[in-house]
Amino acid sequence: NDTYVLVDCGFSLRETERRLARLGVAANQLSAILVTHEHADHVHGVGLLSRRY
């Protein structure tokens, strides 16, 4: 099995899903989200993404 970790999530949920899909990864395949620091451009979409998936 592969493990997918998203490093930072500063995009909207839709944009994050789109960018993951370009890489062949579905958001529900993510095992973790690593937030490097709490600036908006790194955490904007974390809450919604983590609640949705």
Helices and strands as residue ranges (DSSP letters): E 4-7, H 13-22, G 27-29, E 30-34, H 40-43, H 46-52
